[in-house]
């Protein structure tokens, strides 16, 4: 992903609300399934990490991206944005950004 594509994805995610919240349970199978389904439906999601989570925001972003085969877009504050192209009916075309 180029810096121009990443900037376009960041601007798309700017107005989005967090669809997932990582809390004291950390990243478990249920959260991974929810993230997978959300990425398949939206391609670009924002995730919030609560204060009582077992790891910090960058660690959570890296771990979740590894589990769902996504790319990190932005980590800021207690939130991060990840992107993965949908397997069918892709809405975001990175080549046109």
Backbone as a printed PyTorch tensor [residue, N CA C, xyz], in Angstrom:
tensor([[[  0.8450,  -1.1660,   0.0000],
         [  0.0000,   0.0000,   0.0000],
         [  0.8980,   1.2390,   0.0000]],

        [[  0.5870,   2.1420,  -0.8940],
         [  1.3840,   3.3610,  -1.0040],
         [  0.9320,   4.3850,   0.0400]],

        [[  1.7410,   5.4070,   0.2290],
         [  1.3830,   6.4470,   1.2010],
         [  0.1480,   7.2270,   0.7540]],

        [[ -0.0160,   7.3750,  -0.5500],
         [ -1.1960,   8.0700,  -1.0780],
         [ -2.4700,   7.2550,  -0.7940]],

        [[ -2.3830,   5.9430,  -0.9910],
         [ -3.5260,   5.0750,  -0.7070],
         [ -3.8370,   5.0780,   0.7900]],

        [[ -2.7920,   5.0220,   1.6110],
         [ -2.9800,   5.0360,   3.0620],
         [ -3.6370,   6.3500,   3.5020]],

        [[ -3.2190,   7.4710,   2.9160],
         [ -3.8060,   8.7730,   3.2510],
         [ -5.2820,   8.8240,   2.8650]],

        [[ -5.6290,   8.2580,   1.7290],
         [ -7.0290,   8.2340,   1.2940],
         [ -7.8690,   7.3680,   2.2420]],

        [[ -7.3280,   6.2390,   2.6610],
         [ -8.0420,   5.3780,   3.6040],
         [ -8.1940,   6.0600,   4.9610]],

        [[ -7.1620,   6.7900,   5.3940],
         [ -7.2430,   7.5200,   6.6630],
         [ -8.3470,   8.5750,   6.6060]],

        [[ -8.4620,   9.2650,   5.4780],
         [ -9.5030,  10.2870,   5.3620],
         [-10.8960,   9.6490,   5.3430]],

        [[-11.0180,   8.4550,   4.7580],
         [-12.3060,   7.7450,   4.7710],
         [-12.6810,   7.3410,   6.1980]],

        [[-11.6930,   6.9320,   6.9760],
         [-11.9450,   6.4470,   8.3270],
         [-12.1270,   7.5690,   9.3320]],

        [[-11.8340,   8.7870,   8.9320],
         [-11.8680,   9.9180,   9.8540],
         [-13.2300,  10.0970,  10.5090]],

        [[-14.3000,   9.9150,   9.7830],
         [-15.6410,  10.1350,  10.3210],
         [-16.2930,   8.8600,  10.8550]],

        [[-15.6050,   7.7420,  10.7430],
         [-16.1690,   6.4670,  11.1880],
         [-16.1360,   6.3450,  12.7070]],

        [[-17.0930,   5.5970,  13.2400],
         [-17.0770,   5.2380,  14.6530],
         [-16.4160,   3.8750,  14.7860]],

        [[-15.8960,   3.5900,  15.9570],
         [-15.2740,   2.2910,  16.2060],
         [-16.3500,   1.2050,  16.1730]],

        [[-16.0990,   0.1290,  15.4290],
         [-17.0600,  -0.9700,  15.3420],
         [-16.6890,  -2.1120,  16.2750]],

        [[-15.4490,  -2.1440,  16.7350],
         [-14.9980,  -3.1650,  17.6780],
         [-14.3120,  -2.4910,  18.8570]],

        [[-14.4200,  -3.1280,  20.0160],
         [-13.7670,  -2.6310,  21.2210],
         [-13.0020,  -3.7830,  21.8570]],

        [[-11.7260,  -3.5640,  22.0950],
         [-10.9000,  -4.5760,  22.7400],
         [-10.7890,  -4.2080,  24.2130]],

        [[-11.2620,  -5.1070,  25.0780],
         [-11.2600,  -4.8450,  26.5110],
         [-10.3650,  -5.8060,  27.2600]],

        [[-10.7700,  -6.1330,  28.4880],
         [ -9.9360,  -6.9670,  29.3570],
         [ -9.7910,  -8.3960,  28.8510]],

        [[-10.7100,  -8.8360,  27.9960],
         [-10.6210, -10.1790,  27.4160],
         [ -9.4910, -10.2720,  26.3900]],

        [[ -9.0670,  -9.1360,  25.8640],
         [ -8.0250,  -9.1300,  24.8390],
         [ -8.5820,  -9.5450,  23.4930]],

        [[ -7.7320, -10.1410,  22.6710],
         [ -8.1480, -10.5920,  21.3350],
         [ -8.4210, -12.0860,  21.4140]],

        [[ -9.7030, -12.4370,  21.4330],
         [-10.0970, -13.8420,  21.5050],
         [-10.7640, -14.2640,  20.1990]],

        [[-11.1930, -15.5180,  20.1450],
         [-11.7870, -16.0560,  18.9160],
         [-13.0350, -15.2880,  18.4870]],

        [[-13.8550, -14.8860,  19.4550],
         [-15.0720, -14.1470,  19.1470],
         [-14.7510, -12.7970,  18.4990]],

        [[-13.7790, -12.0750,  19.0500],
         [-13.3870, -10.7840,  18.4940],
         [-12.7930, -10.9480,  17.0950]],

        [[-12.0110, -11.9880,  16.8980],
         [-11.4150, -12.2440,  15.5850],
         [-12.5110, -12.5020,  14.5530]],

        [[-13.5360, -13.2900,  14.9290],
         [-14.6390, -13.5650,  14.0000],
         [-15.4060, -12.2870,  13.6770]],

        [[-15.6510, -11.4460,  14.6940],
         [-16.3540, -10.1860,  14.4630],
         [-15.5420,  -9.2730,  13.5440]],

        [[-14.2390,  -9.2170,  13.7720],
         [-13.3750,  -8.3900,  12.9210],
         [-13.3740,  -8.9180,  11.4930]],

        [[-13.2950, -10.2290,  11.3320],
         [-13.3010, -10.8450,   9.9990],
         [-14.5900, -10.4830,   9.2590]],

        [[-15.7180, -10.6470,   9.9350],
         [-17.0120, -10.3460,   9.3130],
         [-17.1410,  -8.8520,   8.9780]],

        [[-16.6810,  -7.9970,   9.8770],
         [-16.7580,  -6.5520,   9.6390],
         [-15.8790,  -6.1470,   8.4580]],

        [[-14.6930,  -6.7380,   8.3690],
         [-13.8020,  -6.4240,   7.2450],
         [-14.3880,  -6.9230,   5.9320]],

        [[-15.0420,  -8.0630,   5.9640],
         [-15.6490,  -8.6070,   4.7520],
         [-16.7940,  -7.7050,   4.2900]],

        [[-17.5270,  -7.1200,   5.2230],
         [-18.6620,  -6.2580,   4.8750],
         [-18.2370,  -4.8380,   4.5260]],

        [[-17.2370,  -4.2880,   5.2660],
         [-16.8960,  -2.8700,   5.1140],
         [-15.5240,  -2.6060,   4.5170]],

        [[-14.6040,  -3.5420,   4.6520],
         [-13.2200,  -3.4480,   4.1890],
         [-12.3450,  -2.5300,   5.0470]],

        [[-12.9140,  -1.5060,   5.6370],
         [-12.1610,  -0.5410,   6.4350],
         [-12.8890,  -0.3910,   7.7670]],

        [[-12.2000,  -0.7210,   8.8750],
         [-12.8520,  -0.6300,  10.1780],
         [-11.9590,   0.0950,  11.1850]],

        [[-12.6120,   0.6860,  12.1610],
         [-11.9130,   1.3570,  13.2530],
         [-12.1580,   0.5420,  14.5240]],

        [[-11.0880,   0.3570,  15.2980],
         [-11.1530,  -0.4470,  16.5150],
         [-10.6580,   0.4010,  17.6930]],

        [[-11.3630,   0.3380,  18.7970],
         [-10.9660,   1.0520,  20.0130],
         [-10.4000,   0.0580,  21.0170]],

        [[ -9.3460,   0.4730,  21.7130],
         [ -8.7350,  -0.3470,  22.7510],
         [ -9.0340,   0.3180,  24.0940]],

        [[ -9.7030,  -0.4290,  24.9750],
         [-10.0760,   0.0930,  26.2850],
         [ -8.8580,   0.1620,  27.2140]],

        [[ -8.9670,   0.9250,  28.2750],
         [ -7.8480,   1.0980,  29.2070],
         [ -7.4780,  -0.1870,  29.9310]],

        [[ -8.4390,  -1.0780,  30.1430],
         [ -8.1620,  -2.3050,  30.8780],
         [ -7.7340,  -3.4660,  29.9680]],

        [[ -7.4110,  -3.1790,  28.7150],
         [ -6.9460,  -4.2190,  27.7840],
         [ -5.5570,  -4.7000,  28.2070]],

        [[ -5.2290,  -5.9720,  27.9300],
         [ -3.9520,  -6.5290,  28.3750],
         [ -2.7330,  -6.0340,  27.5960]],

        [[ -2.9100,  -5.2460,  26.5460],
         [ -1.7760,  -4.7330,  25.7860],
         [ -2.0900,  -3.3480,  25.2540]],

        [[ -1.0630,  -2.6750,  24.7260],
         [ -1.2840,  -1.3190,  24.2300],
         [ -1.8450,  -1.3410,  22.8070]],

        [[ -2.1000,  -0.1600,  22.2770],
         [ -2.8040,  -0.0240,  20.9960],
         [ -1.9880,  -0.6080,  19.8340]],

        [[ -0.6890,  -0.3300,  19.7790],
         [  0.1300,  -0.8370,  18.6720],
         [  0.2200,  -2.3520,  18.6890]],

        [[  0.3610,  -2.9360,  19.8790],
         [  0.3980,  -4.3970,  19.9830],
         [ -0.9330,  -5.0040,  19.5460]],

        [[ -2.0340,  -4.3810,  19.9560],
         [ -3.3640,  -4.8700,  19.5860],
         [ -3.5590,  -4.7990,  18.0750]],

        [[ -3.1200,  -3.7090,  17.4620],
         [ -3.2390,  -3.5370,  16.0190],
         [ -2.4560,  -4.6180,  15.2850]],

        [[ -1.2230,  -4.8330,  15.7030],
         [ -0.3780,  -5.8410,  15.0590],
         [ -0.9780,  -7.2310,  15.1970]],

        [[ -1.4270,  -7.5640,  16.3920],
         [ -1.9870,  -8.8920,  16.6530],
         [ -3.2540,  -9.1250,  15.8380]],

        [[ -4.1650,  -8.1470,  15.8420],
         [ -5.4230,  -8.3120,  15.1070],
         [ -5.1710,  -8.3790,  13.6020]],

        [[ -4.2650,  -7.5640,  13.0880],
         [ -3.9320,  -7.6020,  11.6580],
         [ -3.3830,  -8.9690,  11.2610]],

        [[ -2.5330,  -9.5530,  12.1110],
         [ -1.9990, -10.8880,  11.8330],
         [ -3.1080, -11.9330,  11.8100]],

        [[ -4.0590, -11.8250,  12.7230],
         [ -5.1220, -12.8200,  12.8370],
         [ -6.1160, -12.7590,  11.6710]],

        [[ -6.4090, -11.5620,  11.1700],
         [ -7.4390, -11.4240,  10.1240],
         [ -6.8450, -11.0890,   8.7510]],

        [[ -5.5220, -11.1260,   8.6430],
         [ -4.8250, -10.8730,   7.3690],
         [ -5.1620,  -9.4990,   6.8000]],

        [[ -5.1150,  -8.4930,   7.6730],
         [ -5.4200,  -7.1230,   7.2650],
         [ -4.1530,  -6.2760,   7.3260]],

        [[ -4.2590,  -5.0610,   6.7900],
         [ -3.1420,  -4.1210,   6.8120],
         [ -3.4760,  -2.9590,   7.7390]],

        [[ -2.5290,  -2.5640,   8.5920],
         [ -2.7900,  -1.4000,   9.4390],
         [ -2.7740,  -0.1210,   8.6010]],

        [[ -3.6830,   0.7780,   8.8920],
         [ -3.7590,   2.0530,   8.1800],
         [ -3.2720,   3.1780,   9.0870]],

        [[ -3.7620,   3.1850,  10.3330],
         [ -3.4480,   4.2850,  11.2330],
         [ -3.6080,   3.8300,  12.6790]],

        [[ -2.6930,   4.2580,  13.5220],
         [ -2.8120,   4.0690,  14.9760],
         [ -2.7250,   5.4500,  15.5980]],

        [[ -3.7790,   5.8370,  16.3060],
         [ -3.7890,   7.1600,  16.9210],
         [ -4.6010,   7.0950,  18.2200]],

        [[ -4.0160,   7.5890,  19.2960],
         [ -4.6970,   7.5590,  20.5900],
         [ -4.9500,   6.1330,  21.0350]],

        [[ -6.2050,   5.8490,  21.3810],
         [ -6.5630,   4.4950,  21.7790],
         [ -7.3390,   3.7650,  20.6760]],

        [[ -7.1970,   4.2220,  19.4560],
         [ -7.9030,   3.6240,  18.3180],
         [ -6.9350,   3.3180,  17.1820]],

        [[ -7.3450,   2.3570,  16.3580],
         [ -6.5830,   2.0770,  15.1480],
         [ -7.5300,   1.6890,  14.0280]],

        [[ -7.0420,   1.8550,  12.8100],
         [ -7.8270,   1.5800,  11.6140],
         [ -7.1020,   0.5020,  10.8210]],

        [[ -7.8620,  -0.5080,  10.3530],
         [ -7.2720,  -1.5670,   9.5340],
         [ -8.0880,  -1.7430,   8.2570]],

        [[ -7.4320,  -2.2910,   7.2350],
         [ -8.0490,  -2.4580,   5.9210],
         [ -7.7440,  -3.8530,   5.3850]],

        [[ -8.7380,  -4.4590,   4.7790],
         [ -8.5460,  -5.6910,   4.0150],
         [ -9.5580,  -5.7130,   2.8820]],

        [[ -9.0870,  -5.9940,   1.6940],
         [ -9.9600,  -6.0590,   0.5240],
         [-10.9430,  -7.2120,   0.6930]],

        [[-12.2110,  -6.9610,   0.3920],
         [-13.2390,  -8.0000,   0.4940],
         [-13.0190,  -9.0450,  -0.5980]],

        [[-13.3650, -10.2580,  -0.2810],
         [-13.1780, -11.3550,  -1.2410],
         [-14.1310, -11.2360,  -2.4280]],

        [[-15.3450, -10.7260,  -2.1730],
         [-16.2770, -10.4760,  -3.2690],
         [-17.0000,  -9.1680,  -3.0100]],

        [[-17.4190,  -8.5160,  -4.0490],
         [-18.0990,  -7.2210,  -3.9750],
         [-17.2610,  -6.1730,  -3.2580]],

        [[-16.0430,  -5.9940,  -3.7090],
         [-15.1500,  -5.0080,  -3.1130],
         [-15.6350,  -3.6020,  -3.4410]],

        [[-15.7280,  -2.7530,  -2.4080],
         [-16.2290,  -1.3940,  -2.5800],
         [-15.1130,  -0.3780,  -2.7250]],

        [[-13.9630,  -0.6590,  -2.1130],
         [-12.8320,   0.2820,  -2.1320],
         [-11.7850,  -0.2330,  -3.1000]],

        [[-11.4970,   0.5260,  -4.1350],
         [-10.4880,   0.1350,  -5.1100],
         [ -9.2290,   0.9630,  -4.8500]],

        [[ -8.2140,   0.3200,  -4.3070],
         [ -6.9750,   1.0400,  -3.9630],
         [ -6.2640,   1.6050,  -5.1900]],

        [[ -6.4480,   0.9760,  -6.3290],
         [ -5.7670,   1.4480,  -7.5430],
         [ -6.3070,   2.7900,  -8.0150]],

        [[ -7.5640,   3.1090,  -7.6510],
         [ -8.1570,   4.3810,  -8.0840],
         [ -7.9650,   5.4990,  -7.0670]],

        [[ -7.3840,   5.1690,  -5.9170],
         [ -7.1850,   6.2020,  -4.8830],
         [ -5.9650,   7.0260,  -5.1690]]])
